[in-house]
Amino acid sequence: MQITFLGTSSGVPTRARNVSSVILSLTQRGEQWMFDCGEGTQHQFFRSNLSISQLRRIFVTHMHGDHTFGLMGLLSSAGLTGRMTKVDLYGPAELKDLIHACQHFTQTQFPYNLNIHPVKPGLVFEDHEYTVTCATLRHRIPAYGYRVQEKDRPGQFLVEKAKALGIPFGPLYGELKRGNSITLADGQTINGAELCGPPKPGRSVVYCTDTIYSESSVRLAKDADVLIHESTYAHEDEPLAHRALHSTTRMAARVALEAGVKQLLLTHFSPRYTNESAITLDDLLKDARSIFPNTELAHDFLVWTVDNSRS
């Protein structure tokens, strides 16, 4: 499970940062899930080590252009690769109108199945390994945060115990590793759960942008391994944050602290902050760490491995 940031600027791109997009790579199943798709995201995709042919799901937080203007270009290019079979797109109800209007006026057809799912608070997606839930945020237009929760995984397989029971090595081991029950040739039934160590807790990633501080964000991020949270403004510019309904560094850190997350990754920085400005990016980091020490600033092409081992 790896996070790759393709854009970390708010509103407009800069020389160093593109606008919002994040990829969650589920390496074991060869899938990539995208969160937001600002203008130029496909260019960032091709500059990274990611493979667009593995793009499987896209989750959009809200309809502002710096989170959606890259969608049509990306979806069109994905079709030209000839390797896409299906993409599921999740977001506000207006997302379907946007895609269909762009297709109509540009005469664009996708050579793969594109399924568009309007979201509402609660469960958005579930399969045998993951759930995705969303919650409303506080922004100028309807916006949603997303939580990807991996289900608990089977513990370490006890090979020696399996051998002692006379279970022949081969496909049956795979079934037992997954916690399933098998029946041997002599009629003996073996419960795979009894041949595995304690379950490994599933990992969790939460993505909250755009929003000012919200108790909904705290609930969504409860005990998450990684919280990706917008941090558009410095604490000194809090009046701007309230006016635009964006977060300051301290607001994001407060969400992380109250939610009890393991790691906070800040993103969506106003272009006004650079390493040469009166308030620098280092100042933003120090300010957030004064409240929540396990904080890092994201930058374009940062790759972060999700780890849920806790000291």
Backbone hydrogen bonds, N-H to C=O, Kabsch-Sander energy under -0.5 kcal/mol:
donor,donor_aa,acceptor,acceptor_aa,energy
2,Q,25,S,-2.0
3,I,304,W,-3.1
4,T,23,I,-2.8
5,F,302,L,-2.2
6,L,4,T,-0.6
6,L,21,S,-2.4
7,G,21,S,-1.6
8,T,18,N,-1.0
9,S,18,N,-2.8
10,S,269,F,-2.2
12,V,10,S,-2.4
14,T,17,R,-3.5
19,V,39,E,-0.6
20,S,9,S,-0.6
21,S,7,G,-1.3
22,V,35,F,-1.7
23,I,4,T,-3.0
24,L,33,W,-3.3
25,S,2,Q,-3.5
25,S,23,I,-0.6
26,L,24,L,-0.6
26,L,31,E,-2.8
27,T,25,S,-1.1
29,R,26,L,-1.2
30,G,26,L,-0.6
30,G,27,T,-0.7
31,E,26,L,-1.7
32,Q,54,Q,-2.4
33,W,24,L,-2.8
34,M,57,R,-3.0
35,F,22,V,-3.0
36,D,34,M,-0.5
36,D,59,F,-2.5
37,C,67,H,-2.7
38,G,20,S,-2.6
41,T,38,G,-1.7
44,Q,40,G,-1.7
45,F,41,T,-2.6
46,F,42,Q,-2.0
47,R,43,H,-1.2
48,S,44,Q,-0.8
48,S,45,F,-1.0
52,I,50,L,-0.5
54,Q,51,S,-1.9
55,L,52,I,-1.4
56,R,32,Q,-2.7
57,R,32,Q,-1.1
58,I,88,D,-2.4
59,F,34,M,-3.3
60,V,58,I,-0.5
60,V,90,Y,-2.9
67,H,64,H,-2.0
68,T,64,H,-0.6
68,T,65,G,-0.9
69,F,65,G,-2.8
70,G,37,C,-2.3
71,L,37,C,-0.6
71,L,68,T,-2.1
74,L,70,G,-2.2
75,L,71,L,-3.1
76,S,72,M,-2.4
77,S,73,G,-2.5
78,A,74,L,-2.5
79,G,75,L,-1.4
80,L,76,S,-1.3
81,T,77,S,-0.9
81,T,78,A,-0.6
82,G,79,G,-1.0
87,V,113,N,-2.8
88,D,56,R,-2.1
89,L,87,V,-0.5
89,L,115,N,-3.3
90,Y,58,I,-3.1
91,G,117,H,-1.7
95,L,92,P,-2.0
96,K,93,A,-1.0
97,D,93,A,-0.6
98,L,94,E,-2.1
99,I,95,L,-2.3
100,H,96,K,-2.5
101,A,97,D,-2.4
102,C,98,L,-2.3
103,Q,99,I,-2.3
104,H,100,H,-2.3
105,F,101,A,-2.6
106,T,102,C,-1.5
107,Q,103,Q,-0.9
108,T,103,Q,-1.5
113,N,85,T,-1.9
114,L,112,Y,-0.5
115,N,87,V,-2.5
115,N,113,N,-0.6
116,I,114,L,-0.5
117,H,89,L,-3.6
117,H,115,N,-0.5
119,V,91,G,-2.1
122,G,134,C,-2.4
124,V,132,V,-3.4
125,F,132,V,-1.7
127,D,130,Y,-2.4
131,T,149,Q,-2.1
132,V,125,F,-2.8
133,T,147,R,-2.1
134,C,122,G,-2.3
135,A,145,G,-1.8
137,L,143,A,-2.5
139,H,137,L,-0.7
144,Y,61,T,-1.6
145,G,135,A,-2.9
146,Y,207,Y,-2.1
147,R,133,T,-2.8
148,V,205,V,-3.1
149,Q,131,T,-2.9
149,Q,147,R,-0.6
150,E,148,V,-0.5
150,E,203,R,-3.4
151,K,129,E,-3.4
153,R,200,K,-2.9
155,G,197,G,-0.8
158,L,195,L,-3.3
159,V,157,F,-1.4
162,A,158,L,-1.8
163,K,159,V,-2.5
164,A,160,E,-2.2
165,L,161,K,-1.1
166,G,163,K,-1.8
167,I,162,A,-2.0
173,Y,170,G,-1.6
174,G,170,G,-0.7
175,E,171,P,-1.5
176,L,172,L,-2.3
177,K,173,Y,-2.7
178,R,174,G,-1.4
179,G,176,L,-1.8
180,N,175,E,-2.1
182,I,190,I,-2.4
184,L,188,Q,-3.1
187,G,184,L,-2.0
190,I,182,I,-2.9
192,G,180,N,-1.3
192,G,190,I,-0.7
193,A,179,G,-0.6
194,E,191,N,-1.5
195,L,192,G,-1.8
196,C,193,A,-0.9
197,G,156,Q,-2.4
200,K,153,R,-2.9
205,V,148,V,-2.3
206,V,226,V,-2.5
207,Y,146,Y,-2.9
208,C,228,I,-3.0
209,T,207,Y,-0.5
212,I,138,R,-2.0
218,V,214,S,-1.4
219,R,215,E,-2.3
220,L,216,S,-2.3
221,A,217,S,-2.1
222,K,219,R,-1.0
223,D,259,A,-3.2
224,A,221,A,-2.4
225,D,204,S,-0.8
226,V,204,S,-1.6
227,L,263,Q,-2.8
228,I,206,V,-3.5
228,I,226,V,-0.5
229,H,227,L,-0.7
229,H,265,L,-2.1
230,E,208,C,-2.1
231,S,267,T,-2.6
233,Y,247,S,-2.2
237,D,234,A,-1.5
238,E,235,H,-1.6
240,L,237,D,-1.0
241,A,237,D,-1.4
242,H,238,E,-2.3
243,R,239,P,-1.8
244,A,240,L,-2.3
245,L,241,A,-1.3
246,H,241,A,-2.0
249,T,233,Y,-1.3
252,A,248,T,-2.2
253,A,249,T,-2.3
254,R,250,R,-2.3
255,V,251,M,-2.0
256,A,252,A,-2.1
257,L,253,A,-2.5
258,E,254,R,-2.8
259,A,255,V,-2.1
260,G,256,A,-1.0
260,G,257,L,-0.5
261,V,256,A,-1.8
262,K,224,A,-2.2
263,Q,225,D,-1.0
264,L,294,N,-2.7
265,L,227,L,-3.0
266,L,264,L,-0.5
266,L,296,E,-2.8
267,T,229,H,-1.7
269,F,8,T,-2.3
270,S,232,T,-1.8
273,Y,270,S,-1.9
274,T,272,R,-0.6
280,T,278,A,-0.6
284,L,280,T,-1.6
285,L,281,L,-2.0
286,K,282,D,-2.5
287,D,283,D,-2.3
288,A,284,L,-2.2
289,R,285,L,-2.6
290,S,286,K,-1.3
291,I,288,A,-1.4
292,F,288,A,-3.0
295,T,293,P,-2.3
296,E,264,L,-2.1
298,A,266,L,-2.9
298,A,296,E,-0.5
301,F,5,F,-4.1
302,L,299,H,-2.3
304,W,3,I,-3.0
306,V,1,M,-2.4
307,D,305,T,-0.6
